[in-house]
Amino acid sequence: MYKMIGFHLLFLACVLVQGAMSLKEGECEVCVKTVEKFAATLSDDVKKDPKAIETEFRKFCKGSKNKENRFCYYLGGLAESATGILGELSKPLSWSMPADKICEKLRKKDAQICDLRFDKQIDLKNVDLKKLKVRDLKKILNDWDEVCDGCIEKSDFINRIEELKPQYMGRSDL
């Protein structure tokens, strides 16, 4: 009888610990989105080979920007990465493990991975550029891979954005 109660308590404790370790909605968003995006680029034959996955991830990381680039750095997908835990990504991916479960495993190795958050996108159709900070104006230009040579005043950045707006407003990433 006491063994049965002890077993049930142990089982309940395991369930509670597992629930605490699993990802909650919106947690580890950069990791989950990046792993899903990367996995979608892989062919079926590459998905079965962890070494091939690691090679493809390094190629994928060369074109990454912002938070995805930081994620690649943490995993070791960039040449300048200090450490490398690519095996923690490639092996589970070769087993067809879902992205959120892979990110749970990665979080155990490096908690910084789940601290990454995507920046909030600025709705250029409805925002008054004059009310934004210069930092936000620079971010808009940076997201467009544009520069503002000779921009010193806030109005210079606003004029440059207004000049480029027709070219970029149709893009889906805005």
N, C-alpha and C positions, 0 to 999 in steps of 0.2 A: 504494500500500500504506500509506504513512504517512498519507495523507489519510483513508483508511478508518479507521485506528486513531484518528486525531484526531477524526473524526466520531463514532465510538462513545464515546470519552471525553467529548466534549461532550454527547452524548445522555444518558449515564449521569449526568453532573453535573446536567443539567436535571431528570432524574427524581428525583434525590436532593433537590434544592432544592424541587421541587414537593411531595415527600413531607414535607419539613420544614415547609412552609407550610400544609399541610392540617390540619384540626382532628382532634384525637384524641378518643377516647370520653370524654364527660363534660366536655370543654373547651367553654367559651363557652356553658354551659348556659342562662343567663338569655336570652341573645340568641336561641339556637335555639328555645327554648320560646316566647318572646314573639313571634317572627316567625311561627312555626307557628300560634300562637293567633290572631294578628292576621289572617293570610292566610285562616284558616278563616271569618272574619267577612265577608270581601269577596264581593260578588256577581260574576258573570262579566263583566258590562259594566264594572264598576269596576276589575277586575284588568287590563284592557287599557290603562288611562289612568294614567300616572305622577302627573299632577297630582291626579286624583281619589283615588289611593292615598294621597298625602301629606295631603290633606284628611281622609280617613277615619282615618289614623294619628293625626292631632292629636286627633280626637274620641275615638279609642280610648285615648289617653294621659290624657285628662281623668279617666277612671275608674280609672287605674292606682294601685297602691300598692307600697310597699317597693322591691324590686329592679327590678320592671318600671318603676316610676316613674323610677328612676335611669337605666335603659336609655333611656327616652323623653327624659330630660334630655340625655343624651349625643348622641342623634341630632338633637335640635332639635324634638321633638314637643310640648314644653311652652312656654307663653308666657314663662317665666323662663329658658329655655335660652340659654346664652351663644353657642353656635354652632349651625349646622344642616348636617347631611349627609344630609338626608332623601332626596335624589336617589340616594344610594348604596344606599338601601333600595327606593325606589319603582321605579326602572328595572329592576333585576334581578327584582323581584317581578312586574312587568308582562311579563317574558319567561318567567315560570313557573320561575325558577331555584329550586332547593331551599334551604331555610332555612340549612343548614350551609354551603353555598357563599356565600350572602349574608353570613353572619357572618364567613367568611374574608376577604371583601372589606372588610367594615366594620372588621375587626381591623387591616388595613393602614392605614386612615385614623385610627383611634383605638384603641390597645391596651387602654385602660381598659374597653372594651366587653366584652372576654373575661375581664376580671378579676372581673366580677360573678359571685357564687355565691348560690344560694338558701340560706336558713337551714334548718338541720335542723329538722324538725317534731318536737314533743314528743308522745310517745304518752301521752295523759292517762289511758288505761285502765290502764296498767301502771306509771306513775311515782308516786313518793312526793313530793307537792308540798312537803313539809317539807324535802326534800333539795335542792330547786332554789334557785337564787339569786333575789333579788328582781328582778333584771334579766329573768330568764326568766319570772317570774310576770307582770311588766308586759307582756312580749311576748305572752303568751297572751291577756291582756285586750285588748291593742292589735289582735291578729289578729281578735278577735271584734268589734272596733269598740266596745268597752265601756270605761268609765272606773271608777275606784275613788275616788270623792270621800271625802276624809277618811282615806284609808288612809295610815298612818304606819309601822306595824309589819308585819313579814313575815306575821304571823298574820292581819292585816286583808286582805292580798291573797289569802291562801289561802282565807279565809272567803268572799270575793267570788267567787273561781273556783268553789268548791264550790257556792255559791248558783246560779251561772249554768251549771254543768256539764250539768244535764239538758236545758237549752235548746239547747246547742251540740254535745253528743256525737253526735247523729245526722248532723251535717254531714260531707260527704265531704272537706272540706279539712283535717280534723284528723287 
